[in-house]
Amino acid sequence: MPLYPRYPRYPGTPGIPILPVPPIPPVSRYSRYPRYSRYPRYPDTPGTPGPTPQPRSPGRDAVPALPAVPRRRSGFMAGRGAARVAARVGQGANSAGKGRQLGPEAALRLLEASVVHREGALLALSKPTALPVLGRSGELSLTALLPALRRRLGLPAELHVVKAPARECSGLVLLSACHRVTEQLQRSFSAARRRGHFPATYSAVTVGIPAEAEGEIHAGLCWQQKGDTAVVVAVPSPGRRSLARGEVKSTRTRYRLLGAAGGCALLQLQPRTAFPEQLQVHLTLLLCPALGDHRHASRVGKVLGEPFLLPPQETPTPHTQVLDAELMSRLQLSPHQRLPLHLHLQQLVLPHTVLCAPPPPHFLRTLRLLGLPSPPLPVH
């Protein structure tokens, strides 16, 4: 019997030689992170790259292109995305008649006319629902239009966003040309929430009337992967560990009923915390989804006319919000018409002033058709 085993335990001991291990091929930047999904949730997250967009040449009747946006990454908008946005200017005439999309020139004119406050380094305007603040790659957005808007208004310094509503919401956007002023405002917003004050006030039209005229919604929220998309879901009883690790965030929103008619309601919402899609999810927990919420309204079902909340795993894929025939008739909607989200950031309380923005035309038209009152200007 040999003195050493057939397969040596320690390196350097005699035995049958071990074949050399073949070299490992280089790992790509996408395969070294298997825990990320195919479609990443956050910017700069590795994922499978999408198809390379083909360059488009502007037509003969194209609108003059906007000045190039500096190649500096800001949120979802990178330099390449800004270049693609500028390339879309040549197709503004063709895209004007397709749905709710705005052309760059039309968006600039609308933003210039929607300025509600201008003082020193601060500028406030009312954003339409069709214009996101941070656009995806190749998408028209407020961030991409800020350099051109600054030149139109004759401002000396570059503008950046201090506070703005969510992507599909309308309402106040607070801009600043001074980073020191921005930091002071952010600290004042955080201090106001800690003291129990509510610097932001929203107005919402809901499908359904809450059981109580006034109250506070308290729920844990987290991101959950569903198919190829990430959605925000409510966690009924979040544990201490999940809250400490940041997997779930405790969120709070105060609401007040301002009017009700025909099974719909006008609510005033004041969020005390900030989380993506917080207000839409909180309204579904009240069994009163926002009108035009095509992402979360499917979580509320009805049996014999009584609403109930579906669990996240049984919720169908987000699609166009389903409305009953009577409500569609009152709103004068066609079967294939898609309503914008009726969630409007109406008021922002600053340390020395209060900013207000009236609801957009589609919001006021819905209030008139449903017989709901106009939202009053809140008093601070």
Disulfide bonds with the S-S distance in Angstrom:
none
